[in-house]
Amino acid sequence: MPKVIVDPESTSLQERFALIKTPRKSRKRFPEGCVQVCDSETQARDGADDSRNLHPALVYGPSVSSESQRIYYLVRWL
């Protein structure tokens, strides 16, 4: 798993429930455009749709990558 650098001064970095749009679940980090943050675990699970490649997950972020993109790190699939 990629190393996540945590900035203790940042309030935007936190674990969040989300739906991730991805055709495969082998990746460990996702660009912000593929992540839809949800208010609860229930909302993330209810929004899952395999036919649209939407998978519920717990993510950490957003963080700025070395390529200056905002990304979320996968904590675990729900």
C-alpha positions as CSV (number, residue, x, y, z in Angstrom):
1,M,0.0,0.0,0.0
2,P,1.3,3.5,-0.8
3,K,2.7,5.5,2.1
4,V,0.3,8.3,3.2
5,I,1.9,11.4,4.6
6,V,-0.3,12.9,7.2
7,D,-0.3,16.6,7.9
8,P,-1.4,17.1,11.5
9,E,-2.4,20.7,10.7
10,S,-4.8,19.6,8.0
11,T,-8.5,19.3,8.8
12,S,-9.5,18.0,5.3
13,L,-7.7,14.7,5.7
14,Q,-10.0,12.1,7.3
15,E,-11.6,8.8,6.9
16,R,-14.9,9.0,4.9
17,F,-17.4,6.6,3.5
18,A,-17.6,6.8,-0.2
19,L,-18.6,5.3,-3.5
20,I,-15.6,4.6,-5.8
21,K,-16.1,4.4,-9.6
22,T,-13.6,1.8,-10.8
23,P,-13.8,-1.2,-13.1
24,R,-11.4,-3.2,-10.9
25,K,-10.8,-3.2,-7.1
26,S,-7.1,-3.9,-7.1
27,R,-6.0,-0.2,-6.9
28,K,-5.2,1.4,-3.5
29,R,-5.6,5.1,-4.4
30,F,-8.1,6.9,-6.5
31,P,-8.3,10.4,-8.1
32,E,-10.9,12.7,-6.6
33,G,-13.0,12.5,-9.7
34,C,-13.6,8.8,-9.1
35,V,-14.7,9.2,-5.5
36,Q,-18.2,10.3,-4.3
37,V,-18.1,11.0,-0.6
38,C,-21.2,9.7,1.3
39,D,-22.7,10.9,4.6
40,S,-22.8,7.3,6.1
41,E,-21.8,3.7,5.6
42,T,-25.4,2.9,4.9
43,Q,-25.6,5.6,2.1
44,A,-22.4,4.2,0.6
45,R,-23.7,0.6,0.7
46,D,-27.1,1.6,-0.7
47,G,-25.4,3.5,-3.6
48,A,-23.4,0.5,-4.8
49,D,-24.0,-0.6,-8.4
50,D,-21.9,-3.2,-10.0
51,S,-23.3,-2.4,-13.4
52,R,-22.0,1.1,-13.1
53,N,-18.8,0.1,-11.4
54,L,-19.7,1.9,-8.2
55,H,-18.2,0.2,-5.1
56,P,-18.7,1.2,-1.4
57,A,-15.5,1.8,0.5
58,L,-13.9,3.6,3.5
59,V,-11.3,6.0,2.1
60,Y,-8.8,8.5,3.6
61,G,-8.2,11.9,2.1
62,P,-8.2,13.9,0.0
63,S,-4.4,14.3,-0.2
64,V,-2.3,16.0,-2.8
65,S,-0.1,13.5,-4.7
66,S,3.3,14.2,-6.0
67,E,1.6,14.9,-9.4
68,S,-0.4,17.7,-7.7
69,Q,-3.7,15.7,-8.0
70,R,-6.1,15.3,-5.1
71,I,-6.4,11.6,-4.3
72,Y,-8.1,9.3,-1.8
73,Y,-6.5,6.2,-0.3
74,L,-8.5,3.1,0.1
75,V,-8.8,2.0,3.8
76,R,-11.1,-1.0,3.0
77,W,-13.9,-2.1,0.7
78,L,-17.3,-2.3,2.4
